[in-house]
Amino acid sequence: DEEHDTSYKQEEGVLYNARDMVVLRASLCSAQVVLASATPSLETWANAQAGKYKRVELTSRFGAAQMPDMRAIDLRTEDIPPSRWISPSLRDAVAARVALGEQSLLFINRRGYAPTTVCRACGHQIGCDHCDARMVEHRFQKRLMCHQCGETKPMPDKCPSCEAEGRLAPVGPGVERLDEEVRALFPDARVAVLSSDLFGSARALREKIEEIAAGACDIIIGTQMVAKGHNFPLLTLVGVIDADLGLQGSDLRAAERTFQLMRQVAGRAGRVEKKGLALLQTTQPEHPVIRAILSGDEEAFWQAEAREREAAGVPPYGRMAGIILSSENAAEVFDFAAELARRDGPLRQVSAQVFGPAPAPIARIRGRHRVRLLVKAAKGVPLQAALKAWVGQLRVPNSVRLAIDIDPQSFL
């Protein structure tokens, strides 16, 4: 189920895609596999288009339920006070649902209170001691947390750099900060926050979801976990706080993932008799992905995305492999990566290209400096054999870790 979900990709230890392994296993024992999703991955869509997979479409929702209406809220025309993220249009829509006894879901895909804490005296941003990453404030726990290595520390009273007191300020919203804003706007409403770090066990989370489904709250605030298969009969409004969030960065699947996530979240609204409404707050209502989400023409989106990927020769119309090297010694890992890149003969024999080496976007995790190379090849090329011959030319130092990620899902 939800075959497009990136959690099927194992990215630590042995690197593999569980969905792809299931398809391979089924082919070995002549079994049938059902890959289900309202927003399939482009790989699965392309396999269906090529006739490798049989395509079965469900053209309507179960029972009397209808697909929700979807509209954009142009944040450029909204008067939103500083340090607030709910527009007047979204606020009024939520208030109308509360008055009717219906539920609203406010979605933001950020855990914690704020993604960055800045000193207003010197500009210092509090980072992790072991990673090149900012620590996220989790105000419910009164701690800062690194979302890369899990390191935590108490929220300081003064700046670690200049020691100025009372000048630390949160920058940007997370679910906890949105909860604070919602309670100020709707003091009489019952509010529930769904975020993975707020529940000590799967049982506690399941109980909270059952309470919400039974009507125990008016406004739900949640991260990506609320988009996955939950059925709240009274939920008729979904508000996406920042629909532009996933469109940033250089990930080749950014458009696909944003489209999937927005459609999945919007699908929580109106799952029984009453028709739902999804409102997407955006500063780019003219963006092709936002227009595709609002139009509901999923086939047109996949066709456009497929054309772009095919022109670029990237998955599913080409092969890629990510090479991740790490060491506690930055010079050592860069030197080894550079030597590996120079000896690209086995890859050139199959017309593959090597890009890099370059520091990983998160260049240090758990005290280890990280370097990435990217190998790109045409579809159908025996890439694994070429990679084995390429890497086998050099002995990897004991202090260096090397991982090869075929068709990577993450480029961090």
Secondary structure by P-SEA (a helix, b strand, c coil): cccccccccccccccccaaaaaaaaaaaabbbbbbccccccaaaaaaaaaccbbbbbbccccccbbbbbbbbbccccccccccccccaaaaaaaaaaaaacbbbbbbbccccccccccccccccccccccccbbbbbcccccccccccccccccccccccccccccccccccccaaaaaaaaaaacccbbbbbbcccccccaaaaaaaaaaaaaccccbbbbccccccccccccccbbbbccccccccccccaaaaaaaaaaaaaaaccccccbbbbbbbbccccccaaaaaaaacaaaaaaaaaaaaaaaacccccbbbbbbbbbcccaaaaaaaaaaaaaaaaaaaaacccccccccccccccccbbbbbbbbbbccccaaaaaaaaaaacccccccbbbbbbccccccc
